[in-house]
C-alpha cells in the first residue's frame, strides 16, 4: 500500500512494471523459438557466441519487440505499424498461395 498514490488523468492507463513487460514479451515469443538453445563459448569465440545470440533473437523477433518497448510509441504510430504488419502478413500469405499454385502446375507428372 503506497501512502502517496500516483494521480492519473482520466482515461490514462496504469504504468506496467518490468516484470509485467517481460511477461508480455515472453508470452508473445513462440515457445519453440527459445527452447533448447545452448551456445557454447570457447576462450576466443565470445564474439561468435554474441553474434549467434543476436541472430536467434532477431529471427524470433524478440530484439525488435524489446526495442519497441524501450520507448513510448504514440497511439497513431502504433496503429500505423500494426496496420502495416497486418497488410504485410496478408501479402505474404497471398504470395505463398500463388507460388504454391505455380509450383503445383509445373510439377512433374507421376510415372504411369
NORFEN-V500873 format. One record per backbone hydrogen bond with DSSP energy under -0.5 kcal/mol. CO is the residue of the C=O (numbers start at 0). NH is the residue of the N-H. E is the energy in kcal/mol with one decimal. If there is no record, write none. Layout:
CO | NH | E
CO | NH | E
This chain:
0 | 2 | -0.5
2 | 4 | -0.5
8 | 11 | -1.9
16 | 20 | -2.2
17 | 21 | -2.6
18 | 22 | -2.1
19 | 23 | -2.2
20 | 24 | -2.4
21 | 25 | -2.8
22 | 26 | -1.8
23 | 27 | -1.0
24 | 27 | -0.8
24 | 28 | -0.9
29 | 32 | -1.3
29 | 33 | -0.6
30 | 33 | -0.5
30 | 34 | -0.7
33 | 36 | -0.8
35 | 37 | -0.8
37 | 39 | -0.6
39 | 41 | -0.6
44 | 48 | -2.0
45 | 49 | -2.5
46 | 50 | -2.4
47 | 51 | -2.1
48 | 52 | -2.4
49 | 53 | -2.4
50 | 54 | -2.2
51 | 55 | -2.3
52 | 56 | -2.6
53 | 57 | -2.4
54 | 58 | -2.3
55 | 59 | -1.8
56 | 60 | -0.8
56 | 61 | -1.6
56 | 62 | -1.0
60 | 64 | -1.8
61 | 65 | -2.5
62 | 66 | -2.1
63 | 67 | -1.7
64 | 68 | -1.7
65 | 69 | -1.0
66 | 70 | -0.7
71 | 73 | -0.6
73 | 77 | -2.6
74 | 78 | -2.3
75 | 79 | -2.5
76 | 80 | -2.6
77 | 81 | -2.7
78 | 82 | -2.6
79 | 83 | -2.4
80 | 84 | -2.7
81 | 85 | -2.2
82 | 86 | -2.4
83 | 87 | -2.5
84 | 88 | -2.3
85 | 89 | -2.2
86 | 90 | -2.7
87 | 91 | -2.6
88 | 92 | -2.3
89 | 93 | -2.4
90 | 94 | -2.6
91 | 95 | -2.1
92 | 96 | -1.9
93 | 97 | -2.3
94 | 98 | -2.5
95 | 99 | -2.4
96 | 100 | -2.2
97 | 101 | -2.5
98 | 102 | -2.7
99 | 103 | -1.9
100 | 104 | -1.8
101 | 105 | -1.8
103 | 106 | -0.9
